[in-house]
Amino acid sequence: MVFPRLILHKHKADAVRRFHPWIFSGAIKTQEGEPQAGDVVEVYSDRHEFLAMGHYGSGSIAVKIFSFEPVSDLSALLTEKLQSAYQLRQRLGLVDQPHTNCYRLVNAEGDGFPGLIIDWYNGVAVMQSHSIGMYQQREWIATQLRQIYGDRLKAIYDKSASVLWKQKTDPIGDYLWGESQTGEVLEYGNSFQVDWETGQKTGFFVDQREHRRLLAEYAKDQKILNTFCYSGGFSVYALRAGAKQVDSVDSSVKAIGWTKENIDRNGLDNAHAAYIEDVFTFLKECDSDYDVIVLDPPAFAKSLSARHQAVMAYKRLNQLAINKLRPNGLLFTFSCSQVVIPEYFNGAVTAAAIEMGRPVRILHHLTQPSDHPVSIYHPEGLYLKGLVLQVG
């Protein structure tokens, strides 16, 4: 099969030779053929040396590369990659684990599937494509998932519309196989209801699994504030570990509803309070007597142009939290903004500490778990940053 060819400018091939999986539109010198969004294209240097193959896109990222070698059978390549992703999760001990039955199966570039996320929720595979090329492979991917999981698979849900077409309303997803399922999952023995149809991302933030577990180690007999709580993951872990009081805060009515449901389903409602309120406002007005505060906001910046404002927002948020901690209290603080690299995030938190003038020590550097692997050639895949601080 003959694919459209893209020829790069003289000095733009170096990044591809270093195996970076993105090619920006400005790097393209000429093209042979008329590729449409989602088409497979071949990429060549200005000397007509083969460099890579990938899916063509109409945005600033013109190509998302899935192979740095010529590919004669795309289905065979993707089958191999999907099997490799599954085998990694087996090796990590996540597959068929009795106390944890939700995890990430495919993490985009980190698993060689640029633009594709697949999360596993106790028999339901939830897909989210961030590129037209991967979206066009959804039926094939569904077939492969059925072969890999067999009878363990109950349904496959595609939730790509919200990210591909930027819908402002709740997107209507599509069950590629199976029927609507109730989203009941376990994570280290804690029970959660996951709403992949109307919830954020794929329904649950499985990337915070290990950090929720870490919080539990510090939670006994503590008064804890969980901000941007979404469906109450950190709150459930803290209460199960013996926290004397947990306050959950989110501006979303729906999120607080999910939080209350998850607290109730674990039988932990005696020491819990929920607040539907803007987190910045809550932190300004609440008492200064928390032993532990969790800051897990949504992405403050989704583009480089918004990065400076995001860094300033992280600084203000952490200032407010530091001010509300008791002496020797702990702050679990996170950023999931991809464009805010760890150095900028750490700098914002440091600036907040300086402004507050209190002794602060770093106890833990946190990042995404091993089922969210990052290609060493694609540092942009490291999106989740976190610190655990002790504030004197």
VMD Tcl script that draws the C-alpha trace (Angstrom):
set ca {
  {0.00 0.00 0.00}
  {1.28 3.47 -0.89}
  {0.98 6.06 1.90}
  {1.25 9.85 1.64}
  {4.78 11.10 2.35}
  {5.85 14.06 4.44}
  {9.30 15.56 3.87}
  {10.83 17.42 6.82}
  {12.98 20.54 6.81}
  {16.71 19.93 7.00}
  {17.18 20.32 10.76}
  {13.79 18.99 11.85}
  {14.59 15.32 11.44}
  {16.89 15.18 14.48}
  {14.04 14.92 16.99}
  {12.55 12.02 15.06}
  {15.93 10.29 14.94}
  {15.95 10.65 18.74}
  {12.61 8.77 18.74}
  {10.38 11.62 19.81}
  {6.88 10.54 18.73}
  {5.50 13.97 17.72}
  {6.12 15.96 14.55}
  {4.86 19.52 14.55}
  {3.34 21.13 11.47}
  {6.17 23.66 11.17}
  {8.68 20.85 10.67}
  {7.11 19.77 7.36}
  {8.80 21.07 4.21}
  {6.70 19.38 1.53}
  {4.28 16.52 1.15}
  {3.48 13.95 -1.48}
  {-0.21 13.14 -1.57}
  {-3.09 14.76 0.28}
  {-3.40 13.12 3.71}
  {-6.54 13.68 5.75}
  {-6.77 13.67 9.54}
  {-6.31 10.10 10.77}
  {-4.51 8.83 7.67}
  {-1.31 6.81 7.98}
  {1.67 8.72 6.58}
  {5.35 8.04 6.04}
  {7.91 10.59 7.16}
  {11.21 11.28 5.37}
  {14.17 13.59 5.81}
  {15.03 16.24 3.23}
  {17.49 13.64 1.86}
  {14.56 11.24 1.45}
  {15.71 8.93 4.25}
  {12.88 7.02 5.88}
  {12.24 8.22 9.44}
  {8.90 7.01 10.74}
  {5.24 6.18 10.21}
  {2.33 7.68 12.08}
  {-1.16 9.12 12.03}
  {-1.65 12.48 10.36}
  {-3.38 15.26 12.29}
  {-4.71 18.66 11.32}
  {-3.55 20.50 14.46}
  {-0.16 21.76 15.60}
  {0.99 18.15 16.07}
  {0.96 17.03 12.45}
  {2.04 13.43 13.03}
  {1.83 11.11 16.02}
  {4.34 8.37 15.35}
  {3.58 4.71 16.06}
  {6.65 3.19 14.37}
  {10.20 4.23 13.55}
  {10.51 1.30 11.16}
  {8.60 0.66 7.92}
  {5.33 -1.17 8.62}
  {3.78 -3.56 6.14}
  {1.05 -4.87 8.45}
  {-0.35 -2.21 10.78}
  {-2.78 -4.61 12.45}
  {0.03 -7.00 13.36}
  {2.08 -4.14 14.82}
  {-0.78 -2.84 16.96}
  {-1.65 -6.37 18.08}
  {1.92 -6.82 19.29}
  {1.83 -3.47 21.11}
  {-1.47 -4.25 22.83}
  {-0.25 -7.68 23.92}
  {2.90 -6.04 25.28}
  {0.83 -3.51 27.25}
  {-1.26 -6.30 28.76}
  {1.79 -8.37 29.64}
  {3.34 -5.39 31.43}
  {0.24 -5.05 33.62}
  {0.47 -8.77 34.33}
  {4.08 -8.32 35.37}
  {3.07 -5.40 37.60}
  {0.63 -7.69 39.40}
  {-2.45 -5.73 38.39}
  {-4.22 -8.32 36.24}
  {-6.69 -10.56 38.11}
  {-5.76 -8.98 41.41}
  {-8.50 -9.70 44.00}
  {-8.20 -6.47 45.97}
  {-7.57 -4.11 43.01}
  {-9.53 -4.58 39.78}
  {-9.02 -1.22 38.07}
  {-5.88 -0.01 36.30}
  {-4.60 1.60 33.10}
  {-4.06 -0.86 30.28}
  {-2.80 1.55 27.60}
  {-1.06 4.83 28.38}
  {-0.71 6.53 24.98}
  {2.91 7.17 23.92}
  {4.18 5.25 26.94}
  {2.78 2.05 25.42}
  {3.41 2.94 21.78}
  {-0.19 4.06 21.13}
  {0.08 7.83 20.68}
  {-3.27 9.39 21.40}
  {-4.95 6.36 23.03}
  {-5.95 5.69 26.64}
  {-7.59 2.48 27.86}
  {-8.57 2.02 31.50}
  {-9.83 -1.27 32.93}
  {-12.70 -1.17 35.42}
  {-13.54 -4.62 36.74}
  {-14.45 -6.09 33.37}
  {-15.22 -2.88 31.48}
  {-12.57 -1.39 29.17}
  {-13.02 2.36 28.72}
  {-11.25 3.82 25.68}
  {-10.48 7.46 25.01}
  {-8.82 8.46 21.75}
  {-6.99 11.79 21.53}
  {-6.25 11.39 17.83}
  {-8.47 10.65 14.85}
  {-6.06 7.93 13.74}
  {-6.50 5.92 16.94}
  {-10.23 6.61 16.95}
  {-10.50 5.04 13.51}
  {-8.90 1.87 14.94}
  {-11.48 1.55 17.75}
  {-13.38 -1.42 16.31}
  {-10.16 -3.31 15.70}
  {-8.95 -2.49 19.23}
  {-12.27 -3.74 20.62}
  {-11.77 -7.04 18.82}
  {-8.28 -7.40 20.26}
  {-9.50 -6.63 23.78}
  {-12.08 -9.41 23.47}
  {-9.35 -11.85 22.47}
  {-7.04 -10.79 25.31}
  {-9.58 -10.80 28.14}
  {-12.03 -13.44 26.96}
  {-14.87 -14.07 29.41}
  {-13.49 -11.52 31.89}
  {-14.57 -8.71 29.55}
  {-18.13 -7.47 30.11}
  {-18.21 -4.34 27.93}
  {-16.10 -1.89 25.94}
  {-17.03 1.78 26.16}
  {-15.60 4.44 23.84}
  {-15.43 7.92 25.36}
  {-13.59 9.89 22.71}
  {-16.09 12.55 21.67}
  {-15.31 14.99 24.48}
  {-11.60 15.22 23.61}
  {-11.77 14.88 19.82}
  {-14.59 17.32 19.16}
  {-14.42 19.45 22.35}
  {-18.08 19.03 23.17}
  {-19.30 21.47 25.81}
  {-22.05 19.18 27.08}
  {-21.63 15.74 28.59}
  {-20.56 13.58 25.64}
  {-22.65 10.64 24.57}
  {-20.32 7.68 24.49}
  {-20.63 4.47 22.58}
  {-20.56 0.87 23.76}
  {-18.46 -0.86 21.14}
  {-19.27 -4.24 22.66}
  {-21.49 -5.42 25.48}
  {-24.11 -3.45 27.35}
  {-24.18 -0.72 30.00}
  {-22.61 -1.92 33.21}
  {-22.61 -0.73 36.82}
  {-19.17 0.64 37.60}
  {-18.27 -1.09 40.85}
  {-14.51 -1.45 41.38}
  {-12.07 -2.27 44.14}
  {-8.80 -0.47 44.81}
  {-6.70 -2.00 47.58}
  {-9.94 -3.33 49.03}
  {-11.73 0.02 48.98}
  {-14.98 0.05 47.01}
  {-15.81 2.77 44.49}
  {-18.63 3.49 42.10}
  {-17.19 4.69 38.78}
  {-19.29 6.62 36.28}
  {-17.36 6.41 33.01}
  {-20.31 7.73 30.99}
  {-20.60 11.18 32.65}
  {-17.53 11.36 34.89}
  {-14.27 13.15 34.17}
  {-11.65 11.52 31.93}
  {-12.49 7.80 31.84}
  {-14.46 7.99 35.09}
  {-11.88 7.54 37.87}
  {-8.35 8.79 38.48}
  {-6.47 5.50 38.63}
  {-3.20 7.45 38.43}
  {-3.59 8.46 42.11}
  {-3.89 4.87 43.36}
  {-0.50 4.66 45.08}
  {-0.78 8.18 46.50}
  {-4.13 7.38 48.08}
  {-2.47 4.40 49.68}
  {0.40 6.58 50.89}
  {-2.05 9.03 52.48}
  {-3.56 6.14 54.43}
  {-0.20 5.58 56.11}
  {-0.40 9.07 57.62}
  {-4.15 9.28 58.26}
  {-4.79 7.62 61.62}
  {-6.25 10.02 64.21}
  {-5.72 12.99 61.89}
  {-8.05 15.78 60.74}
  {-7.80 15.79 56.95}
  {-8.97 18.13 54.20}
  {-9.40 16.63 50.72}
  {-9.80 19.40 48.14}
  {-10.91 18.98 44.52}
  {-12.15 15.66 45.89}
  {-13.99 14.51 42.72}
  {-15.40 11.10 43.78}
  {-13.70 11.01 47.18}
  {-10.82 8.63 46.57}
  {-8.44 10.18 49.09}
  {-11.29 10.61 51.58}
  {-12.24 6.92 51.52}
  {-8.64 5.81 52.07}
  {-8.15 8.28 54.94}
  {-11.33 7.26 56.75}
  {-10.64 3.56 56.29}
  {-7.19 4.15 57.83}
  {-8.70 5.71 60.96}
  {-8.77 9.46 60.36}
  {-10.75 11.22 63.08}
  {-12.29 13.68 60.62}
  {-12.23 14.13 56.83}
  {-13.65 17.16 55.03}
  {-14.18 16.79 51.26}
  {-14.49 19.90 49.09}
  {-15.40 20.28 45.42}
  {-17.28 22.94 43.46}
  {-19.20 20.26 41.54}
  {-22.54 19.06 42.89}
  {-22.12 15.85 40.93}
  {-18.65 15.24 42.39}
  {-19.87 15.68 45.96}
  {-22.70 13.27 45.20}
  {-20.20 10.65 44.03}
  {-18.04 11.29 47.10}
  {-20.94 10.76 49.49}
  {-21.94 7.60 47.65}
  {-18.43 6.17 47.92}
  {-18.14 7.10 51.58}
  {-21.49 5.40 52.28}
  {-20.71 2.24 50.30}
  {-17.62 1.74 52.48}
  {-19.55 2.41 55.70}
  {-17.42 5.42 56.64}
  {-19.88 8.31 56.98}
  {-19.53 8.93 60.75}
  {-16.45 11.16 60.51}
  {-17.01 12.80 57.13}
  {-18.30 16.17 55.98}
  {-18.75 17.32 52.37}
  {-18.80 20.88 51.05}
  {-19.91 22.11 47.63}
  {-17.69 25.16 47.38}
  {-14.87 26.76 45.43}
  {-11.65 25.39 46.92}
  {-9.83 28.74 46.96}
  {-12.75 30.31 48.85}
  {-12.98 27.40 51.27}
  {-9.26 27.58 52.08}
  {-9.49 31.30 52.76}
  {-12.36 30.87 55.21}
  {-11.78 27.50 56.94}
  {-10.13 26.95 60.33}
  {-6.35 26.59 60.55}
  {-6.36 23.24 62.29}
  {-5.86 20.53 59.67}
  {-3.24 17.85 60.21}
  {-3.19 16.87 56.52}
  {-4.38 18.69 53.40}
  {-4.65 17.15 49.92}
  {-4.47 19.47 46.89}
  {-5.34 17.55 43.72}
  {-6.67 20.18 41.30}
  {-7.62 19.67 37.66}
  {-5.10 20.84 35.08}
  {-4.60 24.59 35.47}
  {-2.94 24.82 32.04}
  {-3.57 22.84 28.86}
  {-1.31 24.94 26.62}
  {2.04 26.69 26.88}
  {0.34 30.07 26.64}
  {-1.49 29.37 29.91}
  {1.53 28.03 31.79}
  {2.56 31.22 33.59}
  {-0.93 31.81 34.95}
  {-1.09 28.17 36.02}
  {2.18 28.42 37.95}
  {0.87 31.50 39.74}
  {-2.36 29.63 40.58}
  {-0.38 26.70 42.04}
  {1.56 29.19 44.16}
  {-1.60 30.83 45.52}
  {-3.27 27.49 46.18}
  {-0.30 26.11 48.10}
  {0.05 29.32 50.10}
  {-3.52 29.01 51.27}
  {-3.06 25.35 52.21}
  {0.21 25.89 54.08}
  {-1.50 28.59 56.12}
  {-4.23 26.16 57.23}
  {-1.96 23.40 58.52}
  {-1.17 22.81 62.16}
  {2.53 22.77 63.13}
  {4.17 19.67 61.62}
  {1.15 19.11 59.38}
  {1.42 17.37 56.01}
  {0.60 18.72 52.57}
  {-0.05 16.33 49.67}
  {0.14 18.65 46.66}
  {-0.20 17.71 42.98}
  {-0.22 19.04 39.43}
  {-1.56 17.12 36.44}
  {-0.84 19.96 33.97}
  {1.43 18.42 31.34}
  {2.94 21.76 30.31}
  {3.88 22.59 33.92}
  {7.06 20.54 34.16}
  {8.28 19.36 37.59}
  {10.79 22.21 37.91}
  {8.04 24.81 37.48}
  {5.67 23.05 39.85}
  {8.34 22.60 42.52}
  {9.29 26.23 42.05}
  {5.69 27.36 42.59}
  {5.41 25.32 45.79}
  {8.78 26.61 47.01}
  {7.69 30.20 46.35}
  {4.51 29.55 48.34}
  {6.55 28.21 51.27}
  {8.85 31.26 51.19}
  {5.87 33.61 51.23}
  {4.41 31.86 54.27}
  {7.75 31.81 56.11}
  {7.29 28.41 57.73}
  {9.82 25.54 57.83}
  {8.97 23.04 55.08}
  {10.56 19.67 54.37}
  {9.97 17.36 51.41}
  {9.12 13.83 52.53}
  {8.14 12.32 49.17}
  {8.49 13.11 45.46}
  {5.46 11.64 43.69}
  {4.62 10.79 40.10}
  {2.29 8.59 38.09}
  {2.32 4.85 38.84}
  {3.93 2.11 36.79}
  {0.77 1.32 34.81}
  {1.17 4.86 33.40}
  {4.62 4.32 31.82}
  {6.51 7.15 30.13}
  {8.72 6.74 27.07}
  {12.18 8.03 27.88}
  {12.10 9.76 24.48}
  {8.83 11.55 25.29}
  {9.21 13.45 28.57}
  {5.88 15.18 27.90}
  {4.26 11.91 28.95}
  {5.24 12.65 32.56}
  {2.20 14.72 33.45}
  {1.53 13.94 37.14}
  {3.79 15.64 39.67}
  {3.41 15.63 43.43}
  {5.12 16.41 46.72}
  {4.42 15.43 50.30}
  {5.60 18.24 52.56}
  {5.91 18.55 56.30}
  {5.13 22.11 57.35}
  {6.63 23.22 60.70}
}
mol new
graphics top color blue
foreach p $ca { graphics top sphere $p radius 0.5 }
foreach p [lrange $ca 0 end-1] q [lrange $ca 1 end] { graphics top cylinder $p $q radius 0.2 }
display resetview
